[in-house]
Amino acid sequence: MTIQLKVPSMVCDACANSVTKAIHNVDGNADVNVDLNTKLVSIDGNASEEDIRAAIAKAGHTTES
């Protein structure tokens, strides 16, 4: 299942790395692609969107629909 989320609080590579790590904590096998220019994160994995959003929030970042 592929999920695409906008994470407007990502502004640098460190932010992208923390978001990616948070997603991998929920789904270690997920394929995560981050585009800092558009602030879009694409996740191809098995975790639910709710779990991914919660993990990103726990890492200190916000998501939009």
PyMOL Python script that loads the backbone (N, CA, C, O; Angstrom):
from pymol import cmd

cmd.read_pdbstr("""\
ATOM      1  N   MET A   1       0.856  -1.174   0.000  1.00  0.00           N
ATOM      2  CA  MET A   1       0.000   0.000   0.000  1.00  0.00           C
ATOM      3  C   MET A   1       0.904   1.240   0.000  1.00  0.00           C
ATOM      4  O   MET A   1       1.842   1.343   0.790  1.00  0.00           O
ATOM      5  N   THR A   2       0.599   2.165  -0.896  1.00  0.00           N
ATOM      6  CA  THR A   2       1.380   3.401  -0.966  1.00  0.00           C
ATOM      7  C   THR A   2       0.590   4.546  -0.347  1.00  0.00           C
ATOM      8  O   THR A   2      -0.584   4.754  -0.652  1.00  0.00           O
ATOM      9  N   ILE A   3       1.262   5.279   0.524  1.00  0.00           N
ATOM     10  CA  ILE A   3       0.672   6.439   1.194  1.00  0.00           C
ATOM     11  C   ILE A   3       1.529   7.642   0.852  1.00  0.00           C
ATOM     12  O   ILE A   3       2.757   7.558   0.862  1.00  0.00           O
ATOM     13  N   GLN A   4       0.881   8.769   0.547  1.00  0.00           N
ATOM     14  CA  GLN A   4       1.620   9.998   0.290  1.00  0.00           C
ATOM     15  C   GLN A   4       1.126  11.066   1.259  1.00  0.00           C
ATOM     16  O   GLN A   4      -0.071  11.338   1.349  1.00  0.00           O
ATOM     17  N   LEU A   5       2.073  11.666   1.983  1.00  0.00           N
ATOM     18  CA  LEU A   5       1.736  12.682   2.973  1.00  0.00           C
ATOM     19  C   LEU A   5       2.557  13.938   2.733  1.00  0.00           C
ATOM     20  O   LEU A   5       3.707  13.867   2.301  1.00  0.00           O
ATOM     21  N   LYS A   6       1.961  15.084   3.014  1.00  0.00           N
ATOM     22  CA  LYS A   6       2.691  16.340   2.979  1.00  0.00           C
ATOM     23  C   LYS A   6       3.146  16.632   4.417  1.00  0.00           C
ATOM     24  O   LYS A   6       2.348  16.604   5.354  1.00  0.00           O
ATOM     25  N   VAL A   7       4.444  16.911   4.563  1.00  0.00           N
ATOM     26  CA  VAL A   7       5.032  17.192   5.881  1.00  0.00           C
ATOM     27  C   VAL A   7       5.659  18.583   5.795  1.00  0.00           C
ATOM     28  O   VAL A   7       6.854  18.711   5.528  1.00  0.00           O
ATOM     29  N   PRO A   8       4.847  19.632   6.024  1.00  0.00           N
ATOM     30  CA  PRO A   8       5.330  21.002   5.827  1.00  0.00           C
ATOM     31  C   PRO A   8       6.437  21.432   6.778  1.00  0.00           C
ATOM     32  O   PRO A   8       7.127  22.416   6.512  1.00  0.00           O
ATOM     33  N   SER A   9       6.617  20.719   7.874  1.00  0.00           N
ATOM     34  CA  SER A   9       7.645  21.111   8.839  1.00  0.00           C
ATOM     35  C   SER A   9       9.042  20.611   8.453  1.00  0.00           C
ATOM     36  O   SER A   9      10.016  20.947   9.127  1.00  0.00           O
ATOM     37  N   MET A  10       9.159  19.821   7.387  1.00  0.00           N
ATOM     38  CA  MET A  10      10.486  19.367   6.932  1.00  0.00           C
ATOM     39  C   MET A  10      11.165  20.500   6.171  1.00  0.00           C
ATOM     40  O   MET A  10      10.630  20.999   5.181  1.00  0.00           O
ATOM     41  N   VAL A  11      12.343  20.902   6.635  1.00  0.00           N
ATOM     42  CA  VAL A  11      13.051  21.996   5.969  1.00  0.00           C
ATOM     43  C   VAL A  11      14.494  21.651   5.614  1.00  0.00           C
ATOM     44  O   VAL A  11      15.162  22.427   4.930  1.00  0.00           O
ATOM     45  N   CYS A  12      14.987  20.484   6.074  1.00  0.00           N
ATOM     46  CA  CYS A  12      16.386  20.149   5.828  1.00  0.00           C
ATOM     47  C   CYS A  12      16.554  18.630   5.781  1.00  0.00           C
ATOM     48  O   CYS A  12      15.619  17.870   6.032  1.00  0.00           O
ATOM     49  N   ASP A  13      17.778  18.216   5.450  1.00  0.00           N
ATOM     50  CA  ASP A  13      18.056  16.777   5.390  1.00  0.00           C
ATOM     51  C   ASP A  13      17.873  16.102   6.740  1.00  0.00           C
ATOM     52  O   ASP A  13      17.411  14.963   6.799  1.00  0.00           O
ATOM     53  N   ALA A  14      18.222  16.779   7.820  1.00  0.00           N
ATOM     54  CA  ALA A  14      18.048  16.196   9.151  1.00  0.00           C
ATOM     55  C   ALA A  14      16.569  15.939   9.433  1.00  0.00           C
ATOM     56  O   ALA A  14      16.215  14.922  10.030  1.00  0.00           O
ATOM     57  N   CYS A  15      15.707  16.863   9.003  1.00  0.00           N
ATOM     58  CA  CYS A  15      14.260  16.672   9.168  1.00  0.00           C
ATOM     59  C   CYS A  15      13.801  15.448   8.374  1.00  0.00           C
ATOM     60  O   CYS A  15      13.047  14.614   8.876  1.00  0.00           O
ATOM     61  N   ALA A  16      14.264  15.356   7.139  1.00  0.00           N
ATOM     62  CA  ALA A  16      13.892  14.229   6.283  1.00  0.00           C
ATOM     63  C   ALA A  16      14.357  12.918   6.906  1.00  0.00           C
ATOM     64  O   ALA A  16      13.636  11.921   6.871  1.00  0.00           O
ATOM     65  N   ASN A  17      15.564  12.916   7.478  1.00  0.00           N
ATOM     66  CA  ASN A  17      16.078  11.712   8.119  1.00  0.00           C
ATOM     67  C   ASN A  17      15.266  11.325   9.349  1.00  0.00           C
ATOM     68  O   ASN A  17      15.025  10.141   9.583  1.00  0.00           O
ATOM     69  N   SER A  18      14.841  12.313  10.136  1.00  0.00           N
ATOM     70  CA  SER A  18      14.053  11.990  11.334  1.00  0.00           C
ATOM     71  C   SER A  18      12.677  11.459  10.959  1.00  0.00           C
ATOM     72  O   SER A  18      12.153  10.571  11.631  1.00  0.00           O
ATOM     73  N   VAL A  19      12.084  11.994   9.890  1.00  0.00           N
ATOM     74  CA  VAL A  19      10.787  11.500   9.416  1.00  0.00           C
ATOM     75  C   VAL A  19      10.944  10.065   8.893  1.00  0.00           C
ATOM     76  O   VAL A  19      10.129   9.193   9.194  1.00  0.00           O
ATOM     77  N   THR A  20      11.992   9.837   8.114  1.00  0.00           N
ATOM     78  CA  THR A  20      12.236   8.495   7.574  1.00  0.00           C
ATOM     79  C   THR A  20      12.458   7.493   8.704  1.00  0.00           C
ATOM     80  O   THR A  20      11.916   6.388   8.672  1.00  0.00           O
ATOM     81  N   LYS A  21      13.247   7.873   9.695  1.00  0.00           N
ATOM     82  CA  LYS A  21      13.514   6.986  10.837  1.00  0.00           C
ATOM     83  C   LYS A  21      12.226   6.690  11.601  1.00  0.00           C
ATOM     84  O   LYS A  21      11.999   5.553  12.012  1.00  0.00           O
ATOM     85  N   ALA A  22      11.385   7.703  11.793  1.00  0.00           N
ATOM     86  CA  ALA A  22      10.116   7.511  12.505  1.00  0.00           C
ATOM     87  C   ALA A  22       9.232   6.507  11.766  1.00  0.00           C
ATOM     88  O   ALA A  22       8.600   5.650  12.385  1.00  0.00           O
ATOM     89  N   ILE A  23       9.194   6.620  10.445  1.00  0.00           N
ATOM     90  CA  ILE A  23       8.386   5.690   9.643  1.00  0.00           C
ATOM     91  C   ILE A  23       8.962   4.282   9.745  1.00  0.00           C
ATOM     92  O   ILE A  23       8.211   3.316   9.881  1.00  0.00           O
ATOM     93  N   HIS A  24      10.279   4.158   9.681  1.00  0.00           N
ATOM     94  CA  HIS A  24      10.902   2.837   9.783  1.00  0.00           C
ATOM     95  C   HIS A  24      10.713   2.220  11.163  1.00  0.00           C
ATOM     96  O   HIS A  24      10.753   0.997  11.294  1.00  0.00           O
ATOM     97  N   ASN A  25      10.506   3.038  12.198  1.00  0.00           N
ATOM     98  CA  ASN A  25      10.212   2.497  13.529  1.00  0.00           C
ATOM     99  C   ASN A  25       8.849   1.819  13.554  1.00  0.00           C
ATOM    100  O   ASN A  25       8.623   0.901  14.342  1.00  0.00           O
ATOM    101  N   VAL A  26       7.937   2.272  12.691  1.00  0.00           N
ATOM    102  CA  VAL A  26       6.598   1.687  12.602  1.00  0.00           C
ATOM    103  C   VAL A  26       6.598   0.507  11.624  1.00  0.00           C
ATOM    104  O   VAL A  26       5.958  -0.515  11.872  1.00  0.00           O
ATOM    105  N   ASP A  27       7.316   0.660  10.521  1.00  0.00           N
ATOM    106  CA  ASP A  27       7.377  -0.366   9.476  1.00  0.00           C
ATOM    107  C   ASP A  27       8.810  -0.434   8.955  1.00  0.00           C
ATOM    108  O   ASP A  27       9.199   0.329   8.072  1.00  0.00           O
ATOM    109  N   GLY A  28       9.580  -1.353   9.511  1.00  0.00           N
ATOM    110  CA  GLY A  28      10.992  -1.459   9.181  1.00  0.00           C
ATOM    111  C   GLY A  28      11.286  -1.779   7.735  1.00  0.00           C
ATOM    112  O   GLY A  28      12.386  -1.505   7.256  1.00  0.00           O
ATOM    113  N   ASN A  29      10.326  -2.354   7.025  1.00  0.00           N
ATOM    114  CA  ASN A  29      10.535  -2.730   5.631  1.00  0.00           C
ATOM    115  C   ASN A  29       9.950  -1.730   4.648  1.00  0.00           C
ATOM    116  O   ASN A  29       9.968  -1.975   3.441  1.00  0.00           O
ATOM    117  N   ALA A  30       9.440  -0.622   5.129  1.00  0.00           N
ATOM    118  CA  ALA A  30       8.805   0.364   4.247  1.00  0.00           C
ATOM    119  C   ALA A  30       9.829   1.016   3.331  1.00  0.00           C
ATOM    120  O   ALA A  30      10.972   1.253   3.720  1.00  0.00           O
ATOM    121  N   ASP A  31       9.399   1.299   2.114  1.00  0.00           N
ATOM    122  CA  ASP A  31      10.203   2.062   1.161  1.00  0.00           C
ATOM    123  C   ASP A  31       9.747   3.512   1.295  1.00  0.00           C
ATOM    124  O   ASP A  31       8.599   3.836   0.989  1.00  0.00           O
ATOM    125  N   VAL A  32      10.646   4.382   1.753  1.00  0.00           N
ATOM    126  CA  VAL A  32      10.293   5.777   2.034  1.00  0.00           C
ATOM    127  C   VAL A  32      11.048   6.691   1.082  1.00  0.00           C
ATOM    128  O   VAL A  32      12.271   6.609   0.974  1.00  0.00           O
ATOM    129  N   ASN A  33      10.320   7.561   0.392  1.00  0.00           N
ATOM    130  CA  ASN A  33      10.919   8.575  -0.477  1.00  0.00           C
ATOM    131  C   ASN A  33      10.492   9.947   0.009  1.00  0.00           C
ATOM    132  O   ASN A  33       9.303  10.217   0.175  1.00  0.00           O
ATOM    133  N   VAL A  34      11.479  10.818   0.239  1.00  0.00           N
ATOM    134  CA  VAL A  34      11.211  12.173   0.728  1.00  0.00           C
ATOM    135  C   VAL A  34      11.654  13.169  -0.326  1.00  0.00           C
ATOM    136  O   VAL A  34      12.771  13.095  -0.839  1.00  0.00           O
ATOM    137  N   ASP A  35      10.754  14.118  -0.646  1.00  0.00           N
ATOM    138  CA  ASP A  35      11.088  15.214  -1.559  1.00  0.00           C
ATOM    139  C   ASP A  35      10.999  16.509  -0.750  1.00  0.00           C
ATOM    140  O   ASP A  35       9.908  17.000  -0.463  1.00  0.00           O
ATOM    141  N   LEU A  36      12.167  17.056  -0.386  1.00  0.00           N
ATOM    142  CA  LEU A  36      12.172  18.271   0.436  1.00  0.00           C
ATOM    143  C   LEU A  36      11.608  19.474  -0.306  1.00  0.00           C
ATOM    144  O   LEU A  36      11.053  20.376   0.322  1.00  0.00           O
ATOM    145  N   ASN A  37      11.739  19.508  -1.632  1.00  0.00           N
ATOM    146  CA  ASN A  37      11.223  20.654  -2.397  1.00  0.00           C
ATOM    147  C   ASN A  37       9.716  20.757  -2.306  1.00  0.00           C
ATOM    148  O   ASN A  37       9.174  21.848  -2.132  1.00  0.00           O
ATOM    149  N   THR A  38       9.029  19.618  -2.423  1.00  0.00           N
ATOM    150  CA  THR A  38       7.562  19.627  -2.362  1.00  0.00           C
ATOM    151  C   THR A  38       7.043  19.278  -0.974  1.00  0.00           C
ATOM    152  O   THR A  38       5.854  19.412  -0.688  1.00  0.00           O
ATOM    153  N   LYS A  39       7.978  18.819  -0.096  1.00  0.00           N
ATOM    154  CA  LYS A  39       7.644  18.396   1.270  1.00  0.00           C
ATOM    155  C   LYS A  39       6.714  17.182   1.280  1.00  0.00           C
ATOM    156  O   LYS A  39       5.923  17.000   2.205  1.00  0.00           O
ATOM    157  N   LEU A  40       6.823  16.354   0.236  1.00  0.00           N
ATOM    158  CA  LEU A  40       6.013  15.147   0.137  1.00  0.00           C
ATOM    159  C   LEU A  40       6.822  13.931   0.544  1.00  0.00           C
ATOM    160  O   LEU A  40       7.998  13.792   0.207  1.00  0.00           O
ATOM    161  N   VAL A  41       6.152  13.052   1.283  1.00  0.00           N
ATOM    162  CA  VAL A  41       6.750  11.787   1.692  1.00  0.00           C
ATOM    163  C   VAL A  41       5.871  10.681   1.121  1.00  0.00           C
ATOM    164  O   VAL A  41       4.665  10.646   1.362  1.00  0.00           O
ATOM    165  N   SER A  42       6.491   9.774   0.356  1.00  0.00           N
ATOM    166  CA  SER A  42       5.782   8.614  -0.182  1.00  0.00           C
ATOM    167  C   SER A  42       6.264   7.387   0.564  1.00  0.00           C
ATOM    168  O   SER A  42       7.466   7.145   0.677  1.00  0.00           O
ATOM    169  N   ILE A  43       5.311   6.610   1.074  1.00  0.00           N
ATOM    170  CA  ILE A  43       5.628   5.427   1.855  1.00  0.00           C
ATOM    171  C   ILE A  43       4.963   4.228   1.204  1.00  0.00           C
ATOM    172  O   ILE A  43       3.745   4.207   1.027  1.00  0.00           O
ATOM    173  N   ASP A  44       5.754   3.241   0.850  1.00  0.00           N
ATOM    174  CA  ASP A  44       5.221   1.986   0.325  1.00  0.00           C
ATOM    175  C   ASP A  44       5.510   0.927   1.375  1.00  0.00           C
ATOM    176  O   ASP A  44       6.640   0.457   1.507  1.00  0.00           O
ATOM    177  N   GLY A  45       4.481   0.559   2.117  1.00  0.00           N
ATOM    178  CA  GLY A  45       4.676  -0.387   3.208  1.00  0.00           C
ATOM    179  C   GLY A  45       3.366  -0.954   3.703  1.00  0.00           C
ATOM    180  O   GLY A  45       2.342  -0.883   3.024  1.00  0.00           O
ATOM    181  N   ASN A  46       3.412  -1.522   4.902  1.00  0.00           N
ATOM    182  CA  ASN A  46       2.244  -2.206   5.461  1.00  0.00           C
ATOM    183  C   ASN A  46       1.591  -1.477   6.625  1.00  0.00           C
ATOM    184  O   ASN A  46       0.503  -1.867   7.047  1.00  0.00           O
ATOM    185  N   ALA A  47       2.213  -0.434   7.158  1.00  0.00           N
ATOM    186  CA  ALA A  47       1.647   0.285   8.305  1.00  0.00           C
ATOM    187  C   ALA A  47       0.454   1.140   7.854  1.00  0.00           C
ATOM    188  O   ALA A  47       0.379   1.566   6.702  1.00  0.00           O
ATOM    189  N   SER A  48      -0.457   1.376   8.771  1.00  0.00           N
ATOM    190  CA  SER A  48      -1.629   2.200   8.452  1.00  0.00           C
ATOM    191  C   SER A  48      -1.227   3.674   8.394  1.00  0.00           C
ATOM    192  O   SER A  48      -0.226   4.085   8.981  1.00  0.00           O
ATOM    193  N   GLU A  49      -2.018   4.443   7.685  1.00  0.00           N
ATOM    194  CA  GLU A  49      -1.757   5.882   7.592  1.00  0.00           C
ATOM    195  C   GLU A  49      -1.797   6.526   8.970  1.00  0.00           C
ATOM    196  O   GLU A  49      -1.000   7.418   9.259  1.00  0.00           O
ATOM    197  N   GLU A  50      -2.711   6.087   9.818  1.00  0.00           N
ATOM    198  CA  GLU A  50      -2.830   6.648  11.163  1.00  0.00           C
ATOM    199  C   GLU A  50      -1.563   6.401  11.972  1.00  0.00           C
ATOM    200  O   GLU A  50      -1.087   7.291  12.677  1.00  0.00           O
ATOM    201  N   ASP A  51      -1.011   5.180  11.870  1.00  0.00           N
ATOM    202  CA  ASP A  51       0.213   4.857  12.600  1.00  0.00           C
ATOM    203  C   ASP A  51       1.391   5.683  12.090  1.00  0.00           C
ATOM    204  O   ASP A  51       2.221   6.139  12.876  1.00  0.00           O
ATOM    205  N   ILE A  52       1.460   5.872  10.783  1.00  0.00           N
ATOM    206  CA  ILE A  52       2.546   6.663  10.198  1.00  0.00           C
ATOM    207  C   ILE A  52       2.429   8.118  10.616  1.00  0.00           C
ATOM    208  O   ILE A  52       3.425   8.736  10.990  1.00  0.00           O
ATOM    209  N   ARG A  53       1.226   8.672  10.557  1.00  0.00           N
ATOM    210  CA  ARG A  53       1.024  10.066  10.990  1.00  0.00           C
ATOM    211  C   ARG A  53       1.413  10.239  12.462  1.00  0.00           C
ATOM    212  O   ARG A  53       2.038  11.234  12.832  1.00  0.00           O
ATOM    213  N   ALA A  54       1.043   9.273  13.290  1.00  0.00           N
ATOM    214  CA  ALA A  54       1.362   9.339  14.719  1.00  0.00           C
ATOM    215  C   ALA A  54       2.877   9.294  14.928  1.00  0.00           C
ATOM    216  O   ALA A  54       3.404  10.024  15.768  1.00  0.00           O
ATOM    217  N   ALA A  55       3.571   8.458  14.187  1.00  0.00           N
ATOM    218  CA  ALA A  55       5.031   8.352  14.315  1.00  0.00           C
ATOM    219  C   ALA A  55       5.705   9.649  13.888  1.00  0.00           C
ATOM    220  O   ALA A  55       6.651  10.101  14.532  1.00  0.00           O
ATOM    221  N   ILE A  56       5.221  10.246  12.808  1.00  0.00           N
ATOM    222  CA  ILE A  56       5.783  11.516  12.335  1.00  0.00           C
ATOM    223  C   ILE A  56       5.539  12.609  13.372  1.00  0.00           C
ATOM    224  O   ILE A  56       6.427  13.419  13.638  1.00  0.00           O
ATOM    225  N   ALA A  57       4.351  12.638  13.956  1.00  0.00           N
ATOM    226  CA  ALA A  57       4.041  13.633  14.989  1.00  0.00           C
ATOM    227  C   ALA A  57       4.924  13.432  16.215  1.00  0.00           C
ATOM    228  O   ALA A  57       5.391  14.402  16.812  1.00  0.00           O
ATOM    229  N   LYS A  58       5.154  12.168  16.594  1.00  0.00           N
ATOM    230  CA  LYS A  58       6.002  11.871  17.749  1.00  0.00           C
ATOM    231  C   LYS A  58       7.436  12.336  17.507  1.00  0.00           C
ATOM    232  O   LYS A  58       8.159  12.672  18.445  1.00  0.00           O
ATOM    233  N   ALA A  59       7.841  12.350  16.223  1.00  0.00           N
ATOM    234  CA  ALA A  59       9.185  12.831  15.863  1.00  0.00           C
ATOM    235  C   ALA A  59       9.245  14.358  15.812  1.00  0.00           C
ATOM    236  O   ALA A  59      10.307  14.930  15.566  1.00  0.00           O
ATOM    237  N   GLY A  60       8.104  15.020  16.045  1.00  0.00           N
ATOM    238  CA  GLY A  60       8.088  16.475  16.117  1.00  0.00           C
ATOM    239  C   GLY A  60       7.705  17.178  14.822  1.00  0.00           C
ATOM    240  O   GLY A  60       7.954  18.373  14.666  1.00  0.00           O
ATOM    241  N   HIS A  61       7.100  16.444  13.894  1.00  0.00           N
ATOM    242  CA  HIS A  61       6.721  17.049  12.617  1.00  0.00           C
ATOM    243  C   HIS A  61       5.211  16.974  12.423  1.00  0.00           C
ATOM    244  O   HIS A  61       4.520  16.153  13.026  1.00  0.00           O
ATOM    245  N   THR A  62       4.725  17.863  11.560  1.00  0.00           N
ATOM    246  CA  THR A  62       3.294  17.935  11.281  1.00  0.00           C
ATOM    247  C   THR A  62       3.010  17.362   9.905  1.00  0.00           C
ATOM    248  O   THR A  62       3.863  17.400   9.018  1.00  0.00           O
ATOM    249  N   THR A  63       1.805  16.829   9.732  1.00  0.00           N
ATOM    250  CA  THR A  63       1.378  16.309   8.424  1.00  0.00           C
ATOM    251  C   THR A  63       0.100  17.003   8.006  1.00  0.00           C
ATOM    252  O   THR A  63      -0.688  17.460   8.835  1.00  0.00           O
ATOM    253  N   GLU A  64      -0.086  17.071   6.690  1.00  0.00           N
ATOM    254  CA  GLU A  64      -1.326  17.592   6.113  1.00  0.00           C
ATOM    255  C   GLU A  64      -1.940  16.488   5.265  1.00  0.00           C
ATOM    256  O   GLU A  64      -1.274  15.511   4.920  1.00  0.00           O
ATOM    257  N   SER A  65      -3.206  16.650   4.935  1.00  0.00           N
ATOM    258  CA  SER A  65      -3.882  15.667   4.086  1.00  0.00           C
ATOM    259  C   SER A  65      -3.347  15.701   2.684  1.00  0.00           C
ATOM    260  O   SER A  65      -3.802  14.939   1.831  1.00  0.00           O
TER     261      SER A  65
END
""", "prot")
cmd.dss("prot")
cmd.show_as("cartoon", "prot")
cmd.util.cbc("prot")
cmd.orient("prot")
